[in-house]
């Protein structure tokens, strides 16, 4: 059986310099989960909705300015349209992927996916399982036991792309975290990075514990990813014993300062937090706080006016 059934009259193809926003818009408008990247000569990459979520959203990137060549998978298995189902299965296994673009004389004319093959009854569950197993084996090699993210590549054909992606992700995570700490130092007047980190942890931990776990997760999701592990223990709220006074007291004790200075630092940190996440998220979070804590995050118009 050939792959002719997976020929498509219209393919979603973008250029390497197209933006992540354009890719996301194209996927949403056409109800697809991936777009091909073509450089006028051949397919050079593939971008999925997961790439956009992990590389752009979780990486704190601007979707309107991030080019696809920064986030695409650039080792793409392709097949000529005349290839067989067995060829597609072999490509998915060998490259540990679920999507294989189809070409005709180098021009993209279709796409076959693992879901397509299953839905059409072209492969059985055992064959599909072998493809998934290949993907899991690759993931396991990149992700040592106990690690949250892949670290050491094991397969040469995937190593360069994986290491580039990891390097970019780490650089973006470090940059986003550094920007927030710099804002904390600038707003609060704290003189050292260590004091800024400690103060930020105290305020964020208390705020997360004061609201429901769901609302805390919403806030954490918009913060730099380097903060996520340290804030995980604070998802056990709402703790109604936490107030602006208790946060101020914790800051004064841990930073060895008087209460007035601690109050200023607390407000400055809340300002830095508000500047680093969306206005909608801050409004939602503010709405979950008790009346005596709402002033930590003034309404959006007042913050902008200030």
Backbone torsions as a table, in degrees:
resi	resn	phi	psi	omega
1	UNK	NA	129.1	-177.7
2	UNK	-87.8	176.7	-180.0
3	UNK	-95.8	13.1	-178.4
4	UNK	-57.5	-31.6	179.7
5	UNK	-63.3	-17.2	-176.9
6	UNK	-102.3	12.7	170.3
7	UNK	-68.0	139.3	-178.4
8	UNK	-124.2	134.9	-177.2
9	UNK	-65.3	-23.8	-177.2
10	UNK	-142.7	120.0	-179.6
11	UNK	-104.4	145.1	175.6
12	UNK	-90.3	103.7	-175.6
13	UNK	-126.1	128.2	178.7
14	UNK	-122.2	169.8	-179.6
15	UNK	-96.4	159.5	-179.8
16	UNK	-56.1	-29.9	-179.0
17	UNK	-90.2	-1.2	172.3
18	UNK	-62.8	157.4	-174.4
19	UNK	-95.0	163.1	176.7
20	UNK	-60.9	-34.7	178.0
21	UNK	-64.0	-43.2	179.0
22	UNK	-61.5	-39.1	178.3
23	UNK	-66.1	-45.0	179.8
24	UNK	-63.6	-41.1	178.6
25	UNK	-63.0	-42.0	179.9
26	UNK	-65.1	-40.4	178.6
27	UNK	-65.6	-42.6	179.9
28	UNK	-66.2	-44.2	-177.5
29	UNK	-66.8	-31.1	-175.2
30	UNK	-106.6	3.8	177.0
31	UNK	55.6	47.5	177.6
32	UNK	-125.8	164.2	-177.7
33	UNK	-105.9	4.8	-178.8
34	UNK	-158.9	154.7	173.2
35	UNK	-129.2	149.3	176.4
36	UNK	-89.2	151.0	177.2
37	UNK	-117.0	124.4	-172.7
38	UNK	-130.4	141.0	-177.3
39	UNK	-108.7	25.9	-178.8
40	UNK	82.0	-9.4	178.2
41	UNK	-120.2	-42.2	179.2
42	UNK	-159.6	169.7	177.5
43	UNK	-71.1	126.5	-177.7
44	UNK	-113.3	-7.5	-179.4
45	UNK	-175.1	174.4	177.8
46	UNK	-144.0	135.2	179.3
47	UNK	-121.6	128.2	179.4
48	UNK	-107.7	167.7	176.4
49	UNK	-61.4	-30.3	177.9
50	UNK	-68.1	-38.4	176.7
51	UNK	-58.9	-43.7	-179.8
52	UNK	-63.6	-43.1	-178.5
53	UNK	-64.7	-47.7	-174.2
54	UNK	-80.0	-41.4	-175.1
55	UNK	-82.1	-39.6	-173.9
56	UNK	-95.3	-57.1	-176.6
57	UNK	-66.6	-55.6	-178.8
58	UNK	-69.0	-23.6	179.9
59	UNK	-88.1	5.4	178.4
60	UNK	58.1	38.8	178.8
61	UNK	-98.0	159.1	175.7
62	UNK	-86.2	112.6	-176.9
63	UNK	-61.8	-27.9	-178.0
64	UNK	-76.7	-15.9	-177.5
65	UNK	-121.3	-5.6	-179.5
66	UNK	-84.2	116.3	-179.4
67	UNK	-76.1	154.1	-178.3
68	UNK	-64.3	-28.9	-179.1
69	UNK	-65.9	-14.7	176.9
70	UNK	-84.3	-19.9	-173.9
71	UNK	-123.7	-7.3	-173.7
72	UNK	-76.9	155.1	166.9
73	UNK	-78.5	119.0	-171.7
74	UNK	-104.6	9.4	172.0
75	UNK	-118.0	87.7	-171.9
76	UNK	-105.7	127.8	175.4
77	UNK	-79.2	125.1	177.6
78	UNK	-122.4	157.5	176.9
79	UNK	-135.5	149.7	171.5
80	UNK	-71.2	149.4	-175.3
81	UNK	-58.5	-24.5	-179.4
82	UNK	-82.9	-0.1	179.5
83	UNK	-68.9	171.8	-175.9
84	UNK	-103.8	169.2	174.8
85	UNK	-58.5	-41.1	178.8
86	UNK	-60.1	-38.3	177.4
87	UNK	-62.8	-40.6	180.0
88	UNK	-65.1	-44.1	178.6
89	UNK	-61.0	-43.8	-179.8
90	UNK	-62.5	-41.5	179.6
91	UNK	-64.7	-41.9	179.2
92	UNK	-64.0	-39.4	178.5
93	UNK	-67.9	-49.7	-174.7
94	UNK	-64.9	-33.7	-177.4
95	UNK	-103.9	4.4	178.3
96	UNK	49.9	52.9	-178.4
97	UNK	-133.7	166.8	-179.5
98	UNK	-111.8	-8.1	-177.0
99	UNK	-129.8	134.9	177.5
100	UNK	-130.3	112.2	175.7
101	UNK	-65.8	145.8	179.5
102	UNK	-111.3	136.0	-177.2
103	UNK	-124.3	161.5	173.5
104	UNK	-136.6	109.9	-174.0
105	UNK	56.0	38.6	177.4
106	UNK	85.8	-8.0	-178.9
107	UNK	-96.6	130.8	-179.1
108	UNK	-66.0	126.5	-178.2
109	UNK	-130.1	-1.1	-178.7
110	UNK	-174.8	179.2	-179.8
111	UNK	-154.3	129.2	175.6
112	UNK	-115.0	135.5	-178.1
113	UNK	-122.6	161.8	176.2
114	UNK	-59.2	-40.6	178.9
115	UNK	-62.0	-40.0	178.0
116	UNK	-59.3	-48.3	-176.3
117	UNK	-63.0	-38.3	177.7
118	UNK	-69.6	-46.1	-177.8
119	UNK	-62.9	-34.0	-178.5
120	UNK	-86.1	-2.1	-178.4
121	UNK	69.9	19.9	-178.4
122	UNK	-76.3	-21.8	176.2
123	UNK	-135.3	158.5	178.6
124	UNK	-94.8	175.1	-176.9
125	UNK	-62.9	-34.4	-179.5
126	UNK	-64.9	-42.5	178.8
127	UNK	-65.5	-43.8	177.6
128	UNK	-60.4	-40.1	178.8
129	UNK	-61.9	-34.2	179.5
130	UNK	-67.5	-32.9	177.7
131	UNK	-70.2	-46.3	178.6
132	UNK	-61.4	-40.9	179.1
133	UNK	-59.9	-41.2	178.5
134	UNK	-60.7	-40.3	178.2
135	UNK	-64.9	-42.9	-178.7
136	UNK	-66.2	-35.8	178.7
137	UNK	-64.6	-40.7	177.1
138	UNK	-64.3	-45.8	-179.8
139	UNK	-60.0	-39.8	-178.8
140	UNK	-65.5	-35.2	-180.0
141	UNK	-71.3	-28.8	178.1
142	UNK	-85.6	-12.7	-173.5
143	UNK	-127.0	91.9	178.9
144	UNK	-61.4	157.8	-177.8
145	UNK	-56.7	131.5	177.7
146	UNK	88.6	-11.2	-179.1
147	UNK	-84.1	147.3	178.1
148	UNK	-86.8	-22.6	-177.9
149	UNK	-135.6	151.5	177.0
150	UNK	-60.6	145.8	179.9
151	UNK	-128.4	-53.9	-172.9
152	UNK	-106.2	117.7	178.0
153	UNK	-71.9	149.0	-179.8
154	UNK	-124.5	-21.1	-178.6
155	UNK	-109.6	120.4	-174.8
156	UNK	-54.7	-37.9	-175.6
157	UNK	-69.1	-15.1	179.5
158	UNK	-109.7	-11.8	-167.0
159	UNK	-63.8	-45.6	-175.2
160	UNK	-63.3	-46.4	-179.1
161	UNK	-64.1	-43.7	-178.7
162	UNK	-64.3	-43.7	-178.4
163	UNK	-67.9	-36.9	176.2
164	UNK	-63.3	-43.1	-179.5
165	UNK	-63.9	-42.4	179.4
166	UNK	-65.0	-41.2	179.5
167	UNK	-63.6	-43.5	178.2
168	UNK	-63.3	-43.8	-177.5
169	UNK	-63.8	-42.7	179.5
170	UNK	-64.8	-41.4	179.7
171	UNK	-62.8	-41.6	179.7
172	UNK	-67.8	-39.4	179.2
173	UNK	-63.5	-44.4	179.0
174	UNK	-63.2	-40.5	-178.5
175	UNK	-65.8	-45.0	-179.1
176	UNK	-63.4	-42.3	179.6
177	UNK	-66.6	-41.8	179.2
178	UNK	-62.5	-38.6	179.0
179	UNK	-64.0	-41.5	-179.8
180	UNK	-65.8	-44.0	179.3
181	UNK	-63.6	-38.4	178.2
182	UNK	-63.1	-39.6	178.0
183	UNK	-65.1	-39.4	177.9
184	UNK	-62.4	-46.6	179.4
185	UNK	-62.1	-43.2	-177.6
186	UNK	-65.3	-45.1	-177.4
187	UNK	-73.3	-36.0	-171.2
188	UNK	-94.6	-22.9	-176.2
189	UNK	83.3	4.5	176.9
190	UNK	-63.2	138.3	-168.1
191	UNK	-90.9	-18.6	-176.9
192	UNK	-125.9	153.9	177.5
193	UNK	-63.1	-38.2	-179.0
194	UNK	-61.3	-42.4	178.8
195	UNK	-68.0	-38.1	178.5
196	UNK	-64.0	-43.1	179.3
197	UNK	-64.1	-44.2	-179.8
198	UNK	-63.0	-46.5	-178.9
199	UNK	-63.7	-42.8	178.9
200	UNK	-61.3	-42.2	179.9
201	UNK	-64.4	-41.7	179.9
202	UNK	-62.3	-49.0	-176.7
203	UNK	-67.3	-48.1	-179.1
204	UNK	-64.6	-42.1	179.1
205	UNK	-59.9	-43.6	180.0
206	UNK	-67.1	-42.9	179.9
207	UNK	-63.3	-43.0	179.3
208	UNK	-63.6	-38.7	-179.1
209	UNK	-73.1	-20.8	-177.4
210	UNK	-78.8	-23.0	-177.9
211	UNK	-107.9	-179.7	179.2
212	UNK	-69.0	154.2	177.8
213	UNK	-55.4	-38.6	-179.2
214	UNK	-63.2	-45.2	179.8
215	UNK	-67.8	-36.8	177.4
216	UNK	-63.2	-41.2	179.0
217	UNK	-63.1	-37.9	178.8
218	UNK	-60.8	-42.6	178.9
219	UNK	-67.6	-47.3	-177.5
220	UNK	-58.8	-37.0	-177.6
221	UNK	-60.3	-26.8	-179.3
222	UNK	-94.8	-3.7	178.4
223	UNK	-88.0	160.7	177.7
224	UNK	-52.2	139.2	-173.6
225	UNK	-61.8	-24.8	179.9
226	UNK	-66.2	-17.7	178.0
227	UNK	-85.5	-19.5	-171.4
228	UNK	-57.3	-48.0	-179.2
229	UNK	-62.0	-39.0	-177.0
230	UNK	-72.8	-20.1	-179.9
231	UNK	-94.3	-10.8	-179.6
232	UNK	-55.2	-37.8	-179.8
233	UNK	-68.3	-9.4	-175.1
234	UNK	-99.7	21.2	-179.6
235	UNK	-98.8	42.2	-177.3
236	UNK	-121.1	22.4	-179.2
237	UNK	-83.3	-172.5	3.4
238	UNK	-84.3	130.8	176.3
239	UNK	-98.4	105.2	-175.3
240	UNK	-75.6	-4.4	176.8
241	UNK	-79.1	-15.0	-179.8
242	UNK	-81.3	127.9	178.3
243	UNK	-135.0	175.0	174.7
244	UNK	-61.0	-36.0	179.3
245	UNK	-65.3	-40.8	-179.3
246	UNK	-68.8	-36.8	177.5
247	UNK	-65.2	-43.8	178.2
248	UNK	-59.3	-42.5	179.5
249	UNK	-63.9	-41.3	178.5
250	UNK	-62.8	-41.9	178.7
251	UNK	-63.9	-45.0	-179.2
252	UNK	-60.7	-41.9	-178.4
253	UNK	-69.7	-47.4	-174.5
254	UNK	-74.7	-30.0	-177.9
255	UNK	-101.5	1.4	177.2
256	UNK	55.6	55.2	178.2
257	UNK	-134.4	166.8	179.2
258	UNK	-78.1	168.2	-173.7
259	UNK	-64.7	-35.0	-179.5
260	UNK	-64.5	-45.4	178.5
261	UNK	-64.8	-38.2	179.0
262	UNK	-64.6	-38.2	177.5
263	UNK	-63.4	-39.3	178.2
264	UNK	-65.1	-43.0	179.7
265	UNK	-62.9	-43.1	179.9
266	UNK	-59.2	-46.5	-179.8
267	UNK	-65.7	-38.8	179.4
268	UNK	-64.8	-39.2	179.1
269	UNK	-67.3	-41.0	177.3
270	UNK	-61.7	-35.5	177.1
271	UNK	-65.9	-41.9	178.8
272	UNK	-65.2	-39.6	177.6
273	UNK	-62.5	-46.6	-179.1
274	UNK	-60.6	-33.9	179.8
275	UNK	-74.4	-18.0	-173.7
276	UNK	-98.7	-8.1	178.1
277	UNK	-124.8	173.5	-176.3
278	UNK	-69.4	151.8	178.0
279	UNK	-61.5	-37.3	179.6
280	UNK	-63.5	-40.1	178.8
281	UNK	-66.0	-42.3	179.6
282	UNK	-63.6	-40.4	178.7
283	UNK	-63.6	-41.4	178.2
284	UNK	-65.3	-42.1	179.7
285	UNK	-66.4	-43.3	178.8
286	UNK	-58.5	-36.8	-179.5
287	UNK	-65.8	-20.6	179.6
288	UNK	-88.6	-9.6	-178.2
289	UNK	-84.9	151.2	175.8
290	UNK	-67.2	163.0	-174.1
291	UNK	-54.9	-39.9	-175.6
292	UNK	-75.3	-4.6	178.2
293	UNK	-112.6	-7.3	-177.1
294	UNK	-62.2	-30.2	-178.8
295	UNK	-67.6	-11.5	174.9
296	UNK	-63.4	-29.4	177.7
297	UNK	-129.0	86.9	178.5
298	UNK	-56.7	155.7	177.2
299	UNK	-51.9	151.6	-174.4
300	UNK	-50.9	-49.3	-179.1
301	UNK	-57.2	-38.1	-179.2
302	UNK	-70.0	-37.0	179.4
303	UNK	-66.4	-40.2	-179.7
304	UNK	-68.2	-36.8	-179.8
305	UNK	-67.7	-31.7	-178.7
306	UNK	-75.4	NA	NA
